[in-house]
Amino acid sequence: MTVLWILCVVAGVLVAALASARTMRHIEALIRGSRIPPFVVGITLVAVGTDLPEIANSVVSSAAGHGDLNVGDSIGSAATQITLVLGLLPFFAGMIAVRRRPVVLTGIATCACIGLGAVLVADGELSRANAGLLLGAWIVSSLLLWRGQSPPEVGPSASPGARRGFHAMAALSFLAIVGAGATLAVHGVVQIATAFAVPEYLISFFGLSLGTSLPELIVDVTALRRGQRDVAIGDVFGSSLVDASLSIAVGPLLFPNFVDGPLAVRGALVALAVVVLATTVVAAGGRLDRRGGSLLIAAYVAVYFVLLGA
């Protein structure tokens, strides 16, 4: 049976990889045909699209009464993307030049959402009111980050509104396929981990979040290789923001539930620490090279020791 789950993981990754290439073609067309800054496309459209597995898991796990799977996956994904995924990018695409201001602003917004989430789950409950606050935090953060970006110049080749709408919907459709492939891979990972009797929250924080972060890694590597640096960096930081707010909120907004408060808070504080670290590493030099990537990957490994040893 384990072999079957391994095959599911491999098949899911392959489907996600193939769909990511088509995704980026439509995103490039959308950027060329509008005045939306590429970084904004990354932190909104692409981030929400690549976070579809986490969002789906939030609804399914909350409906089943497994609040720890929702919070663990969302917070774990925020930590995984900002450390492991971001750290791996320079090894695939070389040194990446980064614009500091949007990275710092997104990092601050993510930290604020993680902090808010930690306060809300401390009592072990995620109510509809709590979920509404987190959803509102994501909306406000996204609007402020959008307003903070200067729109690019649009040349005579700009697409009409109808074509821009088509490319946006097509990009989301292919992102959904990326998410479906990743979800298949995630299911295999969870089944394998469950066989070893690992606690639910830790399975979600590490195994499930690693699987649901595959879309970010695949799409961002594709974006970097196609010269879309701002889209890739925006997606990594934007996905962490989505995970810390929208992803956690969607499930409890429909199905309020309970969580392991102390463990959830501890996980949130760890995620908060690595977001601060990653934002500092990237913004300090205005670039991300393999040395900085190695530091972020080491931080991801350290998270295991902090939580598993707690």
Long-range contacts (C-beta under 8 A, 24 or more apart in sequence): 2-192, 2-195, 5-187, 5-188, 5-189, 5-191, 5-192, 6-188, 6-192, 7-188, 8-184, 8-185, 8-187, 8-188, 9-184, 9-185, 9-188, 9-189, 9-211, 10-185, 11-181, 11-184, 11-185, 12-181, 12-182, 12-183, 12-184, 12-185, 12-186, 12-187, 12-188, 12-214, 13-181, 13-182, 13-185, 13-214, 13-218, 14-181, 15-177, 15-178, 15-180, 15-181, 15-184, 16-177, 16-178, 16-179, 16-181, 16-182, 16-185, 16-214, 16-215, 16-218, 17-181, 17-218, 19-174, 19-175, 19-177, 19-178, 19-181, 20-174, 20-178, 20-215, 20-218, 20-219, 20-222, 21-222, 22-170, 22-174, 23-49, 23-171, 23-174, 23-175, 23-178, 23-219, 23-222, 24-219, 24-222, 24-223, 24-226, 24-228, 24-231, 26-167, 26-168, 26-170, 26-171, 26-174, 27-167, 27-171, 27-223, 27-228, 27-231, 28-226, 28-228, 29-159, 29-163, 29-167, 30-164, 30-167, 30-168, 30-171, 31-152, 31-228, 31-231, 32-157, 32-158, 32-159, 33-154, 33-157, 33-158, 33-159, 33-160, 33-163, 33-164, 33-167, 34-154, 34-158, 34-159, 34-164, 35-151, 35-152, 35-154, 36-151, 37-149, 37-150, 37-151, 37-152, 37-230, 38-152, 38-228, 38-229, 38-230, 38-231, 38-234, 39-99, 39-102, 39-149, 39-230, 39-231, 39-233, 39-234, 40-145, 40-146, 40-149, 40-234, 41-231, 41-234, 42-223, 42-230, 42-231, 42-232, 42-233, 42-234, 42-235, 42-237, 42-238, 43-102, 43-106, 43-142, 43-145, 43-234, 43-235, 43-237, 43-238, 43-241, 44-142, 44-146, 44-238, 45-168, 45-171, 45-172, 46-171, 46-175, 46-219, 46-223, 46-231, 46-234, 46-235, 46-238, 47-234, 47-235, 47-238, 47-239, 47-241, 47-242, 48-242, 48-246, 49-171, 49-172, 49-175, 49-176, 49-178, 49-179, 49-215, 49-219, 50-175, 50-178, 50-179, 50-215, 50-216, 50-219, 50-235, 50-239, 51-77, 51-212, 51-215, 51-216, 51-239, 51-242, 51-243, 51-246, 51-247, 52-175, 52-176, 52-178, 52-179, 52-215, 53-179, 53-182, 53-183, 53-186, 53-211, 53-212, 53-215, 54-209, 54-212, 54-242, 54-243, 54-247, 55-246, 55-247, 55-250, 56-179, 56-183, 57-186, 57-208, 57-212, 57-251, 58-247, 58-248, 58-249, 58-250, 58-251, 58-252, 59-250, 59-251, 59-254, 59-255, 60-251, 61-204, 61-251, 62-126, 62-251, 62-252, 62-254, 62-255, 62-256, 62-257, 63-251, 63-254, 63-255, 65-255, 65-257, 66-200, 66-257, 67-126, 67-251, 67-252, 67-257, 67-258, 67-259, 68-200, 68-201, 68-204, 68-259, 68-260, 68-263, 68-264, 69-200, 69-201, 69-203, 69-204, 69-208, 70-126, 70-204, 70-248, 70-251, 70-252, 70-257, 70-259, 71-117, 71-121, 71-126, 71-201, 71-204, 71-248, 71-259, 71-264, 71-267, 72-200, 72-201, 72-202, 72-203, 72-204, 72-205, 72-208, 72-209, 72-264, 72-267, 73-204, 73-205, 73-208, 73-209, 73-212, 73-247, 74-209, 74-243, 74-244, 74-247, 74-248, 75-114, 75-117, 75-205, 75-209, 75-243, 75-244, 75-248, 75-264, 75-267, 75-268, 75-271, 76-204, 76-205, 76-206, 76-208, 76-209, 76-210, 76-267, 76-271, 77-209, 77-212, 77-213, 77-239, 77-240, 77-243, 77-247, 78-110, 78-114, 78-239, 78-240, 78-241, 78-243, 78-244, 78-271, 78-275, 79-205, 79-209, 79-240, 79-267, 79-270, 79-271, 79-274, 79-275, 79-300, 79-303, 80-209, 80-210, 80-213, 80-300, 81-213, 81-216, 81-236, 81-239, 81-240, 81-243, 82-110, 82-236, 82-237, 82-240, 82-271, 82-274, 82-275, 82-278, 82-296, 83-274, 83-277, 83-278, 83-296, 83-297, 83-299, 83-300, 83-303, 84-210, 84-213, 84-296, 84-297, 84-300, 85-213, 85-216, 85-217, 85-220, 85-236, 86-236, 86-278, 86-282, 86-288, 86-293, 86-296, 87-292, 87-293, 87-294, 87-295, 87-296, 87-297, 87-299, 87-300, 88-217, 88-293, 88-297, 89-220, 89-221, 89-224, 89-232, 89-236, 89-288, 89-293, 90-288, 90-289, 90-290, 90-292, 90-293, 91-290, 91-293, 92-221, 92-224, 92-225, 93-221, 93-224, 93-225, 93-232, 95-287, 95-288, 95-289, 95-290, 96-224, 96-229, 96-232, 96-233, 96-287, 96-288, 96-289, 97-229, 97-286, 97-287, 98-229, 98-233, 98-282, 98-283, 98-286, 98-287, 98-288, 99-230, 99-286, 100-282, 100-283, 100-286, 101-148, 102-145, 102-148, 102-149, 102-234, 103-233, 103-237, 103-279, 103-282, 103-283, 104-279, 104-283, 105-144, 105-145, 105-148, 106-145, 106-234, 106-237, 106-238, 106-241, 106-279, 107-237, 107-275, 107-276, 107-278, 107-279, 107-283, 108-279, 109-141, 109-144, 109-145, 109-241, 110-237, 110-240, 110-241, 110-244, 110-275, 111-272, 111-275, 111-276, 111-279, 112-137, 112-141, 113-137, 113-138, 113-141, 113-241, 113-244, 113-245, 114-244, 114-268, 114-271, 114-272, 114-275, 115-268, 115-272, 116-245, 117-244, 117-245, 117-248, 117-268, 118-264, 118-265, 118-268, 118-269, 118-272, 121-259, 121-261, 121-264, 121-265, 121-268, 122-261, 122-264, 122-265, 123-261, 124-258, 124-259, 124-260, 124-261, 124-264, 125-256, 125-257, 125-258, 125-259, 125-261, 126-248, 126-252, 126-256, 126-257, 126-258, 126-259, 127-252, 127-256, 128-252, 128-253, 128-256, 130-249, 130-252, 131-248, 131-249, 131-250, 131-251, 131-252, 131-253, 131-256, 132-249, 132-253, 134-245, 134-246, 134-248, 134-249, 135-245, 135-246, 135-249, 135-250, 135-253, 137-245, 138-241, 138-242, 138-245, 138-246, 138-249, 141-241, 141-245, 142-241, 175-215, 175-219, 178-215, 178-218, 178-219, 179-215, 181-214, 181-215, 182-211, 182-212, 182-214, 182-215, 183-212, 185-211, 185-214, 186-211, 186-212, 186-214, 201-260, 201-263, 201-264, 201-267, 202-307, 202-308, 205-267, 205-307, 206-304, 206-307, 213-239, 233-282, 233-288, 237-279, 240-275, 244-271, 266-307, 266-310, 267-307, 270-303, 270-306, 270-307, 274-299, 274-300, 274-303
